[in-house]
Amino acid sequence: MPDRSQPPVIKDIQTLHLPKPEIFHLDNGIPVYVTNMGTQDVIRMELVFFAGRTYEDKQLVARATSSLLREGTRHYTAAQIAEATDFYGATLSLPFNLDTSSIVLYSLNKHFADTLPILQDMLREPLFAAEDLEAYIRRNQRRLAVDLAKNDTLAYRLITEQIFGSSHPYGYNSTSEAYLALSPADLKKHHQRLYNASNCLLFISGRVTDEVKQLLNKALSDALSPGEKPAPRVPVPDGQPQSTFERRPDTLQSAVRLGRRGLNRHHGDFYGLYVLNTLLGGYFGSRLMTNIREEKGYTYNIYSMLETMRYDGSLLIGTEVSPEYVEPTLREIEREMKILQETLVDEEELKMVRNFLLGNFLTMLDGPFNVSEVIRTLILDGLPLSTFDELVSTVQNIDAAALQGLAQKYLNKADLWQVIVGP
């Protein structure tokens, strides 16, 4: 019998392996990345189109097109789509980000043939009816009004707009007027231009049988024809960092945001900056959290994060504090950045960050659906799958001197935009 009075031995994570997907092409040319793992008869399928903001020719049209795909097709109403997916125990979602638009379907293997016709019709013949667009506009105008009453939302909108610019696809903000300017013709044009086989990638995971592959090939080859792959519109931001204060007299707390242009995953410093960001404010034991929350008690939550897009990125620091703590919080943030620039991180703290990140990587590889998402992230960014090994190696081997050099390069107050929204 084991000795229950003694804790188990803690072992370091030595190796992490990203399973390689099977790759084949549908008859219409769509590349398919298959993660055939798991014991349950369920599959996750994600169709990804390069149809986000960086490819739109009118503001907000990309998100609106994605959202209205399931609001009615030639053969199915929105209610029928919802009822059919529910009847077969399937889940249909439409994730959208700044560069891509996706359609995700979870389905039992035995019902996959029944759910595919719905997806096929959404791709081939969405209606984009005027009344559905009007309802979408009203919903989003109401949601926007609620969001703009929140200081943290307004601060995020301001900082991203300042970093990238008000007309940049990564920087512009939604407005009531921009929603009203949308028309069904705009959505149809966006769909016809970008939702084609040449502009699409397919990721499928779970119990992927030969029958599933055959069903996919038939349904999607019929639904999507080859077309043109568009060029993105990504101007280079050229603004100089500055400070902005937005007064909101009827609010109690101030939202503080600091930020700068960051890196995308192609940059040689990205993996090291990923570790540095975690150390600064990327987990509960971070420098910012320990100092400003635990020791000073200025805030309940403070964080730093890397926002990574296909063509650019940003480093953001954010918190909400009472107005009297705004200046002390800013001083402490600057102090923590200076410490990282001037003092080497001790090995015990660095080991804690390594273990935290490696544990996260283990979670990312837990099960076929998670593995497929890692593969999707790398493929969509145009990176080889070996990139995951490089990230793991960086986390395991980066030293304090390298982190200090990155802090001196990327954590300078003069390079940070600053936004404060509050009373």
FENQUISUL-V901886 format. One record per run of one state. SS is the DSSP state (h for helix, s for strand, l for the rest). FROM is the first residue (numbers start at 1). LEN is the number of residues. Records with the same first field share a line. If there is no record, write none. Layout:
BEGIN
SS: FROM-LEN + FROM-LEN
END
This chain:
BEGIN
l: 1-21 + 26-5 + 37-5 + 50-3 + 56-5 + 71-2 + 74-4 + 88-3 + 94-2 + 97-4 + 125-1 + 127-3 + 148-3 + 165-11 + 181-3 + 195-2 + 207-3 + 224-19 + 248-5 + 262-8 + 283-4 + 296-6 + 309-4 + 343-4 + 365-3 + 381-6 + 398-2 + 411-2 + 416-1 + 423-1
s: 22-4 + 31-6 + 42-8 + 73-1 + 91-3 + 96-1 + 101-8 + 126-1 + 200-7 + 243-5 + 253-9 + 302-7 + 313-10 + 417-6
h: 53-3 + 61-10 + 78-10 + 109-16 + 130-18 + 151-14 + 176-5 + 184-11 + 197-3 + 210-14 + 270-13 + 287-9 + 323-20 + 347-18 + 368-13 + 387-11 + 400-11 + 413-3
END
